[in-house]
Amino acid sequence: MTTTLLDIDAVRQRFSSLQGGFAFLDAPGGSQVPDEVGDAIARALREASANIGAPYETSRRVEAILSRSRADAGAFLNCSADDVIFGTNMTTLDFMLSRTASRDWKAGDKILVSRLDHDGGVAPWVELAADRGFEVDWIDLTDDLRLDFDDLERKLDDRVKVVACVYASNAVGSITDAQRVAELARQAGALSWIDAVHYAAHEPVDVQAIGCDVLLCSPYKFCGPHLGLAYGRHELLESWRPYKARPAGSTPVGRRFETGTSPYELLAGFSATIAYLDSLGGLEVLRAYER
């Protein structure tokens, strides 16, 4: 008999939204949020309503929130805190980073996307191609709705600049071998660009093991606030020229790609989300329970 390490009744007690007798099955609408995440957001608004860089206590609290959230994101993705980028949501980050990555590309360059992809991972490239004269091609699927790696290898040539695909399809659930995608893209001199929005809600993410160049996800899919979260390979981020307003900070390197004032209260909520997941044993325990 399989046993679980989770006390599910105790977990549910941490969610006010789960006390009314409803079951929330609206995955596209996001996950429910434990009360401690909302409390952290409210506390930041009450006690840290400031901006970074000022010589007073509320500013120092904001800086502590920002530092902790970067460290938490780095631990969640298994990367340096320096290589983390926060944004309004995954789609906005994808639009921004795709345009940053392509500044030096030329008309006729090629982008590969997958037919498993959510449009949030496709539209940025389609619109970019329309603006800049790039070509978008589609990686086909196998009969069992998985990425067709034979088709990917056929379509990888010296014009391909990026291979963008989902880690897991939010439509049919197929999991993609992202490590193989990254390896094939690297061999062809292209970037690997992974949409992990659906995957990161159910499986641990390790960008070092994947070897990808860019990976994006959304904390609101795993009991957090509405945010976008991205990882970029350090050397790649250092090589890009960001779209930036002065005098916004440029260190660490991930900060170069964050525009304007950060939503510090949501970053405090993100750290509370990671603490909540860790208190249950992390995604490894949650994955086993879901299975």
C-alpha positions as CSV (number, residue, x, y, z in Angstrom):
1,M,0.0,0.0,0.0
2,T,1.3,3.5,-0.9
3,T,1.4,6.0,1.8
4,T,1.9,9.8,1.6
5,L,4.0,12.1,3.8
6,L,1.4,14.8,3.3
7,D,-1.4,15.6,5.8
8,I,-3.8,16.8,3.2
9,D,-6.4,18.1,5.7
10,A,-3.6,20.2,7.3
11,V,-2.5,21.5,3.9
12,R,-6.1,22.5,3.0
13,Q,-6.4,24.4,6.3
14,R,-3.7,26.8,5.0
15,F,-6.0,28.0,2.2
16,S,-9.0,30.2,3.0
17,S,-10.2,29.6,-0.5
18,L,-10.6,25.9,0.2
19,Q,-12.9,26.3,3.2
20,G,-16.1,26.8,1.2
21,G,-16.6,23.4,-0.2
22,F,-15.5,24.1,-3.7
23,A,-13.0,22.1,-5.8
24,F,-11.0,24.4,-8.0
25,L,-10.1,22.6,-11.3
26,D,-9.5,25.8,-13.4
27,A,-5.8,25.2,-14.2
28,P,-5.7,28.0,-16.8
29,G,-6.9,30.4,-14.1
30,G,-4.0,29.5,-11.9
31,S,-3.7,27.6,-8.6
32,Q,-5.2,28.6,-5.3
33,V,-2.9,30.5,-2.9
34,P,-2.2,29.7,0.7
35,D,-3.0,32.4,3.3
36,E,0.7,32.8,4.2
37,V,1.4,34.1,0.7
38,G,-1.3,36.7,0.9
39,D,-0.1,37.6,4.4
40,A,3.5,38.2,3.1
41,I,2.2,40.4,0.2
42,A,0.1,42.5,2.7
43,R,3.0,42.7,5.1
44,A,5.3,44.0,2.4
45,L,2.8,46.7,1.5
46,R,2.5,47.7,5.1
47,E,6.1,47.6,6.1
48,A,8.2,47.9,3.0
49,S,6.4,50.4,0.8
50,A,9.6,52.0,-0.7
51,N,12.1,51.5,-3.4
52,I,15.7,50.2,-3.4
53,G,18.7,52.4,-2.9
54,A,17.4,54.8,-0.2
55,P,19.1,55.3,3.2
56,Y,16.1,54.4,5.4
57,E,14.5,51.3,6.9
58,T,11.7,50.7,4.5
59,S,14.1,50.7,1.6
60,R,16.4,48.3,3.4
61,R,13.4,46.0,3.8
62,V,12.7,46.2,0.1
63,E,16.3,45.3,-0.7
64,A,16.0,42.3,1.7
65,I,12.8,41.2,-0.1
66,L,14.5,41.5,-3.5
67,S,17.6,39.6,-2.4
68,R,15.6,36.8,-0.8
69,S,13.3,36.4,-3.8
70,R,16.3,36.1,-6.2
71,A,17.9,33.5,-4.0
72,D,14.6,31.6,-3.7
73,A,14.2,31.7,-7.5
74,G,17.7,30.5,-8.0
75,A,17.1,27.5,-5.7
76,F,13.8,26.7,-7.4
77,L,15.4,26.6,-10.8
78,N,18.9,25.4,-9.7
79,C,20.7,28.4,-11.0
80,S,22.6,31.4,-9.7
81,A,20.4,34.1,-8.2
82,D,22.3,36.5,-10.6
83,D,20.7,34.8,-13.6
84,V,17.1,35.2,-12.5
85,I,14.7,37.6,-14.2
86,F,11.3,38.6,-12.8
87,G,8.5,40.1,-14.9
88,T,4.8,40.9,-15.0
89,N,4.0,37.4,-16.4
90,M,5.6,34.8,-18.6
91,T,4.2,36.1,-21.8
92,T,5.4,39.7,-21.2
93,L,8.9,38.3,-20.3
94,D,8.8,36.2,-23.5
95,F,8.0,39.2,-25.7
96,M,10.7,41.3,-24.1
97,L,13.5,38.7,-24.0
98,S,12.8,37.5,-27.6
99,R,13.2,41.0,-28.8
100,T,16.4,41.5,-26.8
101,A,17.9,38.2,-28.1
102,S,17.2,39.1,-31.7
103,R,18.7,42.6,-31.9
104,D,21.6,41.4,-34.1
105,W,19.7,38.8,-36.2
106,K,19.2,39.4,-39.9
107,A,16.2,39.0,-42.2
108,G,15.9,35.4,-43.3
109,D,17.0,34.0,-40.0
110,K,14.8,31.2,-38.8
111,I,12.9,30.4,-35.6
112,L,11.6,26.9,-34.7
113,V,8.5,26.5,-32.5
114,S,6.6,23.4,-31.5
115,R,3.0,22.4,-32.3
116,L,2.7,21.4,-28.6
117,D,3.3,25.0,-27.5
118,H,1.0,27.4,-25.7
119,D,0.5,30.6,-27.8
120,G,2.3,32.5,-25.1
121,G,5.5,30.8,-26.3
122,V,4.6,31.2,-30.0
123,A,3.1,34.6,-30.5
124,P,6.3,36.5,-29.4
125,W,8.2,34.8,-32.2
126,V,5.5,35.1,-34.8
127,E,5.1,38.8,-34.2
128,L,8.9,39.3,-34.1
129,A,9.3,37.4,-37.4
130,A,6.6,39.6,-39.0
131,D,8.4,42.8,-37.8
132,R,11.9,41.7,-38.7
133,G,11.6,39.4,-41.7
134,F,12.4,36.2,-39.9
135,E,11.0,32.8,-40.8
136,V,9.0,30.7,-38.4
137,D,8.8,27.0,-38.9
138,W,6.9,24.3,-36.9
139,I,8.4,21.2,-35.3
140,D,5.9,18.4,-35.9
141,L,4.5,15.9,-33.5
142,T,4.6,12.1,-33.4
143,D,1.3,10.1,-33.5
144,D,1.3,9.9,-29.7
145,L,1.5,13.8,-29.4
146,R,5.1,14.1,-28.5
147,L,7.8,16.3,-30.0
148,D,9.1,14.7,-33.2
149,F,12.9,14.8,-32.8
150,D,13.5,13.4,-36.2
151,D,11.6,16.4,-37.6
152,L,13.5,18.8,-35.3
153,E,16.8,17.4,-36.6
154,R,15.7,17.8,-40.2
155,K,14.8,21.4,-39.7
156,L,17.9,22.5,-37.8
157,D,20.2,24.3,-40.2
158,D,22.6,27.2,-40.0
159,R,19.8,29.7,-40.4
160,V,18.1,28.6,-37.1
161,K,18.6,31.1,-34.3
162,V,16.3,29.6,-31.6
163,V,14.4,26.4,-30.9
164,A,11.4,27.3,-28.7
165,C,9.3,24.6,-27.1
166,V,7.2,23.6,-24.1
167,Y,8.6,21.4,-21.4
168,A,5.1,20.0,-20.9
169,S,2.0,20.6,-22.9
170,N,-0.8,22.2,-21.0
171,A,-3.2,20.9,-23.6
172,V,-2.4,17.1,-23.6
173,G,0.3,16.8,-20.9
174,S,3.1,15.4,-23.1
175,I,6.5,16.0,-21.5
176,T,9.3,17.0,-23.8
177,D,12.9,15.9,-23.4
178,A,14.2,19.4,-22.9
179,Q,17.7,18.3,-22.4
180,R,17.8,16.7,-25.8
181,V,16.2,19.8,-27.3
182,A,18.9,21.9,-25.7
183,E,21.7,19.6,-26.9
184,L,20.5,19.5,-30.5
185,A,20.0,23.3,-30.6
186,R,23.5,23.8,-29.2
187,Q,25.0,21.5,-31.8
188,A,23.3,23.6,-34.5
189,G,24.5,26.9,-33.0
190,A,20.9,27.9,-31.9
191,L,19.4,28.9,-28.6
192,S,17.2,26.6,-26.6
193,W,14.2,28.4,-25.2
194,I,12.0,26.4,-22.8
195,D,8.4,27.3,-21.7
196,A,8.1,25.5,-18.4
197,V,4.9,27.1,-17.2
198,H,2.9,23.8,-17.0
199,Y,5.9,21.6,-16.1
200,A,7.1,23.7,-13.2
201,A,3.8,23.3,-11.4
202,H,4.3,19.5,-11.2
203,E,8.0,18.6,-11.5
204,P,11.3,20.0,-10.1
205,V,13.1,22.2,-12.6
206,D,16.9,22.0,-13.0
207,V,18.2,24.3,-15.7
208,Q,21.8,23.1,-15.2
209,A,20.8,19.5,-16.0
210,I,18.7,20.7,-19.0
211,G,21.5,22.9,-20.3
212,C,19.0,25.3,-21.8
213,D,19.7,28.9,-22.7
214,V,16.4,30.4,-21.5
215,L,13.6,29.0,-19.4
216,L,10.4,30.7,-18.3
217,C,7.7,29.8,-15.8
218,S,4.8,31.4,-13.9
219,P,4.6,31.2,-10.0
220,Y,0.8,31.6,-10.1
221,K,0.7,28.1,-11.4
222,F,2.3,26.7,-8.2
223,C,0.4,28.5,-5.4
224,G,2.1,31.9,-5.9
225,P,1.2,35.4,-7.0
226,H,0.9,36.6,-10.6
227,L,4.5,36.9,-11.8
228,G,6.7,35.8,-14.6
229,L,10.0,34.2,-13.8
230,A,12.8,33.5,-16.3
231,Y,16.3,32.0,-16.2
232,G,19.0,33.0,-18.7
233,R,22.4,31.4,-19.2
234,H,24.9,33.8,-17.6
235,E,27.2,34.3,-20.5
236,L,24.2,34.8,-22.8
237,L,22.7,37.5,-20.6
238,E,26.0,39.3,-20.4
239,S,26.2,39.4,-24.2
240,W,22.8,40.9,-24.7
241,R,22.1,44.7,-24.8
242,P,18.9,45.2,-22.8
243,Y,16.1,47.6,-23.3
244,K,16.6,49.8,-20.3
245,A,15.6,53.1,-18.8
246,R,18.3,55.0,-16.9
247,P,19.2,54.9,-14.0
248,A,17.7,51.5,-13.3
249,G,20.1,49.0,-11.8
250,S,22.1,46.6,-14.0
251,T,23.5,44.3,-11.4
252,P,23.2,41.4,-11.0
253,V,23.0,40.5,-14.7
254,G,19.4,39.4,-14.5
255,R,18.4,42.8,-13.2
256,R,19.4,44.3,-16.5
257,F,16.3,42.9,-18.1
258,E,13.8,44.1,-15.5
259,T,12.2,47.4,-16.4
260,G,11.0,49.9,-14.0
261,T,10.2,49.4,-10.3
262,S,9.8,45.8,-9.3
263,P,6.6,44.6,-7.6
264,Y,8.3,44.0,-4.3
265,E,5.1,42.9,-2.5
266,L,4.6,40.1,-5.1
267,L,8.3,39.1,-4.7
268,A,7.6,38.8,-1.0
269,G,4.7,36.6,-1.9
270,F,6.9,34.5,-4.2
271,S,9.3,33.8,-1.3
272,A,6.4,32.8,0.9
273,T,5.3,30.5,-1.9
274,I,8.7,28.8,-2.0
275,A,8.7,28.5,1.8
276,Y,5.2,26.9,1.6
277,L,6.4,24.4,-1.0
278,D,9.5,23.6,1.1
279,S,7.4,23.1,4.2
280,L,5.6,20.3,2.4
281,G,8.8,18.7,1.4
282,G,9.3,20.4,-2.0
283,L,8.1,19.4,-5.4
284,E,9.6,15.9,-5.1
285,V,7.0,15.1,-2.4
286,L,4.2,16.8,-4.2
287,R,5.1,15.0,-7.4
288,A,4.8,11.7,-5.6
289,Y,1.5,12.6,-4.1
290,E,0.1,13.7,-7.5
291,R,1.2,10.4,-9.0
